[in-house]
């Protein structure tokens, strides 16, 4: 695949110190799934009684691992231990019956190595699409993985699931509920092929809260709509998008759908990970929030926001630090959602660019150009039609994106 790209200029300074989650242990290994000399398989073991929730890509060409996970979420014996096995380098997608057989071979071998039901093994694969997964390279390492499981190896796990990512992504928090500590920690991978319809995006979040599976699933599905489903790097939805959340119950603290503190904490972890995926957008130099207000509905606000965020012309203008607000107008007009030219207002940060269908008389192009030099930008649009709002996050589109993807398989 050539030399690894430099770390994104938008990356955090370091991997965060994440709380250790009771009931979870991790192990990683070099299996040579595609590349030599890098850890490319991650195993997580989860204590008996762990509740599992998940959200997955809606792609019509989703991978065998995604289909297997979807079938298992909410089913099986939740009193048994569970496991998550992830490989990078090969997506095991568009591989026909071979893909199904490979997924089963891996999950069956994990079940045997950890002495738990195959129905409680959740797998993910990420990387090149359309090539058979050399699953025997993974299964050959399972005994070594099982022997090296450790509660404090989550950073290694975050590194093992990377493909074109330039940095490992992690987020966590500790909160108190009724005076008792509850911990949340999560990892993610994603850099390109990011436009979730639920990106190659994988996310694994762990908490020691005690949560019934239907409650956890409801929480995750609802929070996903305002976090991972509000990011885009390149408008391409992956075959492999998977978000799994595991609640081990090790803290003994029971959480229900009315636990506002927990919901807010989980949302913050999910949003932080989502933002890190955008900050690692392939070739990205700008982190951009697109905020739309005044739409006819929230759904139509989202349509407008994504139209702006996904526009190659908008994204290349951002890369060139060009305050070309005409491209924002274009993206609004093409979105298909309702808009009235004569009620639209546009801002770059705090700079009012246009209002009532025309450039603001006090607009200063030099001031806007100076604002566009920032690494973090906000584009705001008010449509003047109603109360609908939406926020999405994206990045710019640079020559780096082409360079990374042009030789991805080489």
C-alpha positions in Angstrom: 0.0 0.0 0.0 3.0 2.3 -0.1 4.3 4.4 2.7 1.9 5.2 5.5 0.5 8.7 5.3 1.6 11.3 7.9 -0.6 11.7 11.0 -3.6 13.9 10.3 -2.9 17.6 11.3 -6.4 17.4 13.0 -5.4 14.4 15.2 -5.5 14.6 19.0 -2.1 15.1 20.6 -2.1 11.5 22.0 -4.3 8.5 22.6 -6.5 9.3 25.7 -6.1 7.4 29.0 -9.3 5.3 29.0 -11.0 3.9 32.1 -10.6 0.1 32.6 -14.0 -1.5 32.1 -14.7 -4.4 34.4 -15.7 -7.6 32.6 -13.7 -6.8 29.4 -10.3 -7.9 28.3 -8.4 -7.4 25.0 -5.6 -9.0 23.0 -4.0 -8.2 19.6 -1.7 -10.1 17.3 0.1 -10.0 14.0 -1.7 -12.5 11.8 -0.6 -11.3 8.3 -4.1 -10.9 7.0 -2.8 -8.6 4.3 0.3 -6.8 5.5 3.4 -8.0 7.4 4.7 -6.4 10.5 1.5 -4.9 11.9 -1.0 -6.1 14.5 -4.2 -6.7 12.5 -6.4 -8.9 14.7 -8.1 -7.8 17.9 -10.0 -10.0 20.3 -12.2 -8.8 23.2 -13.7 -11.2 25.8 -16.8 -10.1 27.7 -18.0 -11.6 30.9 -21.2 -13.7 31.2 -24.3 -11.6 31.4 -23.0 -8.8 29.0 -25.7 -7.1 27.0 -24.8 -6.5 23.4 -26.4 -3.8 21.1 -25.5 -2.9 17.6 -26.2 -0.7 14.6 -25.0 -1.7 11.2 -24.7 -0.4 7.6 -27.8 -0.5 5.4 -25.6 -1.1 2.4 -27.2 -3.7 0.0 -23.7 -5.2 -0.4 -22.9 -5.5 3.3 -20.3 -8.0 4.4 -20.7 -11.5 5.7 -19.6 -10.4 9.2 -22.2 -7.6 9.3 -25.0 -10.0 8.3 -23.8 -12.5 11.0 -23.7 -9.8 13.7 -27.2 -8.6 12.7 -28.6 -12.1 13.1 -27.0 -12.4 16.6 -27.8 -9.1 18.2 -30.7 -9.6 20.7 -30.6 -13.4 20.3 -28.7 -16.1 22.0 -28.0 -16.8 25.6 -27.2 -13.4 27.2 -26.1 -15.2 30.4 -23.1 -16.6 28.6 -19.8 -14.9 28.0 -19.3 -13.1 24.7 -16.5 -12.1 22.4 -15.7 -9.6 19.6 -13.1 -10.6 17.0 -12.0 -8.0 14.4 -9.5 -8.1 11.6 -8.1 -5.3 9.4 -6.7 -5.6 5.9 -9.6 -7.5 4.3 -13.3 -6.6 4.5 -14.6 -10.1 3.6 -17.2 -8.3 1.6 -18.5 -9.3 -1.9 -16.9 -12.7 -1.4 -20.0 -14.9 -1.8 -20.2 -18.2 0.0 -16.5 -18.0 0.8 -17.3 -15.0 2.9 -20.0 -16.7 4.9 -17.8 -19.8 5.4 -14.9 -17.6 6.5 -17.0 -15.7 9.1 -18.3 -19.0 10.5 -14.8 -20.5 10.7 -13.5 -17.5 12.7 -16.5 -17.2 15.1 -16.5 -21.0 15.7 -12.8 -21.0 16.4 -13.2 -18.1 18.8 -16.0 -19.9 20.6 -13.9 -23.0 21.0 -10.8 -21.0 22.2 -12.8 -19.1 24.8 -15.3 -21.8 25.7 -18.4 -19.8 24.9 -21.4 -20.2 22.5 -20.7 -19.4 18.8 -24.0 -17.4 19.0 -22.2 -14.9 21.3 -19.2 -14.3 19.0 -19.5 -11.0 17.1 -17.0 -10.5 14.2 -16.0 -7.6 12.0 -13.7 -7.3 9.0 -12.3 -4.2 7.4 -10.1 -3.5 4.5 -10.1 -4.4 0.8 -13.4 -5.5 -0.7 -13.8 -8.5 -3.0 -10.8 -10.6 -1.9 -11.3 -13.9 0.0 -10.5 -13.6 3.7 -7.5 -15.9 4.6 -9.3 -16.9 7.8 -6.9 -19.6 8.6 -4.3 -16.9 9.4 -6.7 -15.6 12.1 -7.8 -18.9 13.5 -4.1 -20.0 13.8 -3.6 -17.1 16.3 -6.6 -17.6 18.5 -4.8 -19.7 21.2 -2.1 -17.0 21.5 -4.8 -14.3 21.6 -6.7 -16.1 24.4 -3.6 -16.5 26.5 -2.7 -12.8 26.2 -6.0 -11.2 27.1 -5.6 -8.2 29.3 -8.0 -5.6 30.8 -5.7 -2.7 30.0 -4.9 -3.4 26.3 -7.6 -1.2 24.8 -5.1 1.1 23.0 -3.5 -1.9 21.3 -7.0 -2.9 20.2 -7.6 0.5 18.8 -4.4 0.2 16.7 -5.1 -3.3 15.5 -8.4 -2.3 13.8 -6.9 0.5 11.7 -6.6 0.5 7.9 -5.8 3.9 6.3 -6.3 5.6 9.7 -3.4 7.8 10.6 -4.1 7.6 14.4 -5.8 5.3 16.8 -9.2 6.6 18.1 -10.4 6.3 21.7 -12.8 8.0 24.0 -14.0 7.4 27.5 -15.5 8.8 30.7 -16.4 8.1 34.3 -19.6 9.3 35.8 -21.5 8.8 39.0 -25.0 7.5 39.3 -26.5 7.4 42.8 -23.0 7.9 44.2 -21.5 5.0 42.3 -19.0 5.1 39.5 -20.0 4.0 36.0 -17.3 3.7 33.3 -17.5 4.0 29.5 -14.7 3.5 27.0 -14.7 3.1 23.3 -12.5 2.7 20.2 -13.2 3.3 16.5 -11.6 3.1 13.1 -12.5 5.1 10.0 -10.8 7.4 7.6 -12.3 7.0 4.1 -15.5 5.5 2.7 -17.3 7.4 5.4 -20.9 8.3 5.1 -22.7 6.1 7.5 -26.2 4.9 6.7 -27.2 3.6 10.2 -18.6 4.6 7.1 -15.4 1.6 6.5 -16.2 2.5 10.1 -16.0 0.2 13.0 -16.8 1.3 16.6 -16.7 -0.7 19.8 -17.9 0.8 23.1 -17.8 -0.8 26.5 -19.5 0.1 29.8 -19.7 -1.6 33.2 -23.3 -0.4 33.7 -26.0 -3.0 34.0 -28.5 -2.5 31.2 -31.1 -4.8 29.8 -30.4 -5.6 26.1 -33.6 -4.0 24.7 -33.0 -0.8 26.6 -29.3 -0.7 25.5 -30.4 -1.3 21.9 -32.9 1.5 22.0 -30.3 3.9 23.5 -27.7 3.1 20.9 -30.1 3.3 17.9 -31.3 6.7 19.1 -27.9 8.2 19.9 -26.4 6.9 16.6 -28.8 9.1 14.6 -27.2 12.3 16.1 -23.6 11.1 16.1 -22.2 8.6 13.7 -25.0 9.2 11.2 -24.1 12.9 11.1 -20.6 12.5 9.7 -19.3 12.3 6.2 -15.8 12.3 4.7 -16.5 11.4 1.1 -20.2 10.4 0.8 -19.5 6.7 0.4 -21.2 4.2 2.7 -19.1 1.2 3.6 -20.1 -2.5 3.3 -18.7 -3.0 6.8 -20.0 -0.3 9.1 -20.5 -1.8 12.6 -21.2 -0.2 15.9 -21.3 -2.6 18.9 -21.9 -1.5 22.5 -21.4 -4.0 25.3 -22.7 -3.5 28.9 -21.0 -5.9 31.2 -22.9 -5.0 34.4 -19.6 -5.3 36.4 -20.3 -2.0 38.3 -23.6 -3.3 39.6 -25.2 0.0 38.7 -28.5 -0.4 36.9 -29.2 2.0 34.1 -32.6 2.4 32.5 -34.0 4.5 29.6 -34.6 7.4 32.1 -30.9 7.6 33.2 -30.2 11.0 31.6 -26.7 11.2 33.0 -25.7 7.9 31.4 -27.4 8.8 28.1 -25.5 12.1 27.9 -22.2 10.4 28.8 -22.7 7.7 26.1 -23.6 10.4 23.6 -20.5 12.3 24.3 -18.3 9.3 23.8 -20.0 8.4 20.6 -19.8 12.0 19.3 -16.1 12.3 20.2 -15.3 9.1 18.3 -17.4 10.3 15.4 -15.5 13.6 15.3 -12.2 11.7 15.4 -13.2 9.7 12.3 -13.8 13.0 10.5 -10.6 14.5 11.8 -8.8 11.5 10.3 -10.6 11.9 6.9 -8.2 10.8 4.2 -6.0 13.8 3.3 -8.1 16.1 5.5 -6.7 19.5 6.7 -10.0 21.1 7.9 -12.6 19.9 10.4 -16.0 21.4 9.4 -19.3 21.7 11.1 -22.3 22.4 8.9 -25.2 23.8 10.9 -28.6 24.3 9.2 -31.5 26.1 10.9 -34.9 27.4 9.7 -35.7 24.4 7.5 -39.2 23.1 6.9 -38.4 20.1 9.1 -35.4 18.5 10.9 -35.2 15.9 8.1 -35.1 18.5 5.4 -32.4 20.4 7.4 -30.4 17.2 7.4 -30.8 16.8 3.7 -29.5 20.4 3.1 -26.6 19.9 5.6 -25.4 16.7 4.0 -25.7 18.2 0.5 -23.3 21.0 1.6 -21.0 18.6 3.5 -20.8 16.1 0.6 -20.3 18.6 -2.2 -16.9 18.1 -3.9 -17.0 21.8 -4.9 -17.6 22.9 -1.4 -15.0 20.6 0.0 -12.3 21.6 -2.5 -13.0 25.3 -1.8 -12.5 24.5 1.9 -9.2 22.8 1.0 -8.1 25.9 -1.0 -9.2 28.2 1.9 -11.6 29.9 -0.6 -14.7 31.5 0.9 -16.7 30.6 -2.2 -20.2 31.0 -0.7 -21.8 30.5 -4.2 -21.0 26.8 -3.8 -23.0 26.7 -0.6 -25.9 28.2 -2.5 -25.5 25.6 -5.2 -25.5 22.7 -2.7 -28.7 24.1 -1.1 -30.4 24.4 -4.4 -29.6 20.8 -5.6 -30.4 19.0 -2.4 -34.1 18.3 -3.2 -35.3 19.7 0.1 -37.4 22.9 0.2 -35.6 26.2 0.0 -36.5 29.8 -1.0 -33.6 31.8 -2.5 -34.9 35.0 -1.0 -35.0 33.8 2.6 -31.5 32.2 2.8 -28.8 33.5 5.1 -25.2 32.1 5.2 -22.4 32.5 7.7 -18.7 31.5 7.8 -18.1 31.4 11.5 -19.5 34.7 12.9 -19.2 36.4 9.5 -22.6 37.1 7.8 -22.0 36.3 4.1 -25.4 36.5 2.5 -29.0 37.2 3.5 -32.3 37.5 1.7 -31.0 36.0 -1.5 -28.1 38.4 -1.9 -24.6 39.1 -0.5 -24.7 41.0 2.7 -23.7 44.7 2.1 -21.2 44.6 4.9 -19.6 41.3 3.8 -15.8 41.5 3.7 -14.2 38.9 1.4 -10.7 39.4 2.9 -12.1 38.8 6.4 -13.8 35.6 5.2 -10.6 34.4 3.5 -8.7 34.9 6.7 -11.3 32.9 8.6 -11.0 30.0 6.1 -7.3 29.6 7.2 -8.5 28.0 10.5 -8.3 24.3 10.9 -11.8 24.2 12.4 -14.6 25.9 10.5 -18.3 26.4 11.0 -20.7 26.9 8.0 -24.1 28.1 9.1 -27.2 28.4 7.0 -30.7 29.6 8.0 -33.3 28.8 5.4 -36.0 31.1 6.9 -38.8 28.5 6.4 -39.5 26.9 9.7 -38.1 25.3 12.8 -36.1 22.4 11.4 -32.4 22.1 12.4 -29.5 19.7 11.8 -25.8 19.6 12.4 -23.3 17.4 10.5 -19.6 17.2 10.4 -17.2 16.8 7.5 -13.7 17.6 6.2 -12.1 19.2 3.2 -11.1 17.3 0.0 -7.5 17.5 -0.9 -4.9 15.9 -3.2 -4.1 13.6 -0.3 -7.4 11.8 -0.6 -6.6 10.9 -4.2 -3.1 9.8 -3.4 -4.3 7.5 -0.5 -7.1 5.9 -2.5 -5.4 5.7 -5.9 -2.9 3.1 -4.6 -5.0 1.6 -1.8 -4.7 -2.0 -3.0 -1.0 -1.8 -4.1 
